[in-house]
Amino acid sequence: MEAGSALGPTPLTGFKDFYQYASTTRVIAGRDLLSSTGFEFQKEGARRVFVVTDEVIRATGLVDRIEAGVTDGGLEVVGVYDRVPQDSSTHVCDECAAAAKEAGADSFLAVGGGSVMDTAKVADAVFTHGGTAREQEGFFLMPRDDDGMGRPHDIAPLACIPTTSGTGSEISMAAVIKDPEEKVKIEIADFPLFPRLAILDPETTRTLPPKVAAATGMDAVTHAIEGYVSTDWSPHQDARSLHALRMIRDNLERAVERGEEDEEARGNMLIAANLAMTIALGSAHAMSHPAGAQFGVPHGMANAIHLPHVIRHNAAGSDEIADRYRDIGEVFDIAEPDIGDALATHITELVDRLGLPTRLSQVGVPEDGIPVLVEGAMGDGTTLLNPREMSEEDYAELYRAAL
Ligand SMILES: [Fe+2]
């Protein structure tokens, strides 16, 4: 996970010294799947299901239909926690875990976007292992056999039904949660956090507001692009990133503009976001995490603003980095010699067409907020995975450019 070594920067081509790839979530995708939620979740060991969602989703009636699908399969819904906010916190995860315990649950079913799914993951870890959400922070630190050297201990079965096409949390082993006291986003990642089941059904995004579809779609774009140029790249993820970008190219604008009428575009965006997901990210995410923690900028919107600036900066770092962006450019038919600038311009135009803001000043970030954002970005784990080494001055310059 180092950005480089004494031998120089991590190569972005050739045969790598080491990488590992895991994707252990069973994904089912297609039409009319919600009624078989119980049938499918039972195969993952669930009996007494605790549903995690938010009030907005619950009000659409979607949760009722999924609950009916759970009970149709002979399982029991023992409780529903619907108080997950847009930007969930450690307190919410603790409260959710306690509610599941109180209800006598044996499994979790998340119905929602990234905040809901990440809350369910962390609440499940607390529910299973005890302690607090804050204590779960870290990479590969969950309990294991043989004094921490052996197989990680499973958490209670978790199924995710995403209601946005972007975060990819339904297929990742990571969760990002706000610590409201310290105003930071903490990251938790380990193999047991891979959900056992993800159900992708375009019915769940039928009434998604266009702005949310656009912002979450740009999160998927950012995962695919950052994943492809990350120092933690792998051929496995490359294949996923490039195909995710082709699907996004063909479906994102359709899904945002046509929404309810275009089931095919919505379904394909759910799959594209799922394919794009990786935890090998870079400086756009490093910049967006503090923008969310400090100023409440929605995650996808923050990425949409930061991504073009990071592309320009990274591509100017070396020919090798620029070549990785050239592969991405091919997907969009972009072959200009200055690939960084051409691809960045293409992304900004896309963000603009999607009706999203392109500047931080449009989303409530003041100029004097830059130092605290720089500090947050430098301390974010994804900074280490950016293909170009980043300094405080670099981040300050990028934030100023994005203002
Ligand atoms: Fe993201």
Residues whose N, C-alpha, C, O or C-beta is under 5 A from the ligand:
A	BS01	LIG	D219
